[in-house]
Amino acid sequence: MAQALQLDLTSTTDLATGEYDLDLQYMGSSFYGNGNVAGIYQKQANDVDLGNVAEIQQIDGATNLAMIWQEGFNLEAHILQDGGENNVARVAQLGSGHYARLTQTGGSDNVMFVQMLGSNARIEATQTDAISNSLWVVLNSGAQLTITQSGEGNRFSTVLAPGTIMNVTQTGQ
């Protein structure tokens, strides 16, 4: 089963393990909404009926990082980055029954990474009115993927397991 894959959290490994000290590293060093780091790490208890919801919103700015790492069952992750450039949104979910909604609107050179290692995940990823944005998705079996990209020079790449349903819409040049 593909779940044996290791999560690739390059350059954000500390954030994903919960060892990233945001106060010492970044608090007070952000100017005009640039270089902000937002991270959520959730590990669910044994009760599969209690799903967690994590949400990050970053409006405008440049070189912002939003990262959500979740492990468990029936978890949700929402990231909104509106405007800006060179922003990165990352979601990594391990387990089953997860839902992720990522949205990057406007701006340029923004990047989205989604890794769902488990079964029956659902992802809605949207990059609209953007220039040269990139989206990379890794999914395991039984996943549903809906991708929408509009603008110029946008890219999409995915690694899919069997039984995945994918709907991709790309408009623009």
Disulfide bonds with the S-S distance in Angstrom:
none
